[in-house]
Amino acid sequence: MSSQKMHRRDFLAVTAAAAAGGLLSPMIVSEAMAAPKGQKPAEGMYFRLVTHGADDPFWAVVKQGMMDAAELYGCKAEIDLPGSDLALQQKKFQEAVASKPDGIALVINDDQAWDKPVEDALAAGIPVIGINNDDKEGAAGNKRLCYIGQNERRAGYVIGRTLFEAGKAKGIDLSKAHVAMCGEVPTAMYAQVRFAGVKDAADEFGITSIELFDGGGIEMTTVEQRMTAYLLAHPETTFLLGAGGIATDRLTSVLKNAGKAPGEILAGGFDTTPGTVEGLKSDYVLATIDQQQYLQGYFAVIVLYLYNKFRLTPNIDTGGYLVTKENIEFIEPLSGKYR
């Protein structure tokens, strides 16, 4: 082994590669480190992230992860944030393919719409991996090379179980409880699959009244208004969840708008946006699931590099990290940039 010290940048590059691809062989690690002095591993490569995201706190963290990995590896990477407009997202994917990148990371937010575009891109020699959302059938439903993100159904189950266990401990009659979950875009796959996970937990606790309702899109003010109106119209609500980061971020404001005290309605959801952090600290929000979206942007770049270099296609589960008041002190300083 060389007596020269490994630079911190090179150590991080190899460590990240190992984390993404599992245990790499000594030969692969050696080859990855064999770039000429002063040259980064992925210099000259170009990657594209095509998402259904918007300019909001959640996707700012995904973008940060992408930029950090691109800087570390020395490549160029760009992210598309067209919002919930599927047609625009498909247009961005076509533009990405036409730019002939070294790889595309795609949010697969529809079980049918992405089948042929992904096949065509792969046939044209452009690697495509999935991030953030995957086909409900995984690799059997879409030919993307691998997937980086959380298990959405399991995440829904974990947050549902956490809230229902807390309700049971408080002495709530769960057979009479009403569960309401706000989906920013309730027809979107993430909302549907997470809701299915919450329903799995509800079934275990004997809860039969459960509903996914429409938050009206990804604009925070609209979501808050829709959620407030729902809560006022459904005073029987016992548990209130956000299906995504925007709805979860608005939980505290909604509960205050409806005149509810902390803990009067047990609330939780997904992601660790600033509003959600404040809700956890003030006891309006009991728990949230952090899918660690920084890793989705970060590993998108690294995995595409690894595919180009070694044809590695790791599946990486980034999610399932339960955040409560007990561990929010560590998470809070990272919210908005890394969490």
CORURGI-V281289 format. One record per run of one state. SS is the DSSP state (2 for helix, 1 for strand, 0 for the rest). FROM is the first residue (numbers start at 1). TO is the last residue. If there is no record, write none. Layout:
SS,FROM,TO  SS,FROM,TO
This chain:
0,1,7  2,8,21  0,22,25  2,26,32  0,33,45  1,46,51  0,52,56  2,57,73  0,74,75  1,76,81  0,82,85  2,86,98  0,99,102  1,103,106  0,107,114  2,115,123  0,124,127  1,128,131  0,132,137  2,138,140  0,141,146  1,147,149  0,150,151  2,152,169  0,170,173  2,174,176  0,177,177  1,178,183  0,184,188  2,189,204  0,205,208  1,209,214  0,215,219  2,220,233  0,234,236  1,237,242  0,243,244  2,245,249  0,250,250  2,251,257  0,258,265  1,266,270  0,271,273  2,274,281  0,282,286  1,287,290  0,291,292  2,293,310  0,311,315  1,316,317  0,318,320  1,321,324  0,325,327  2,328,332  0,333,339
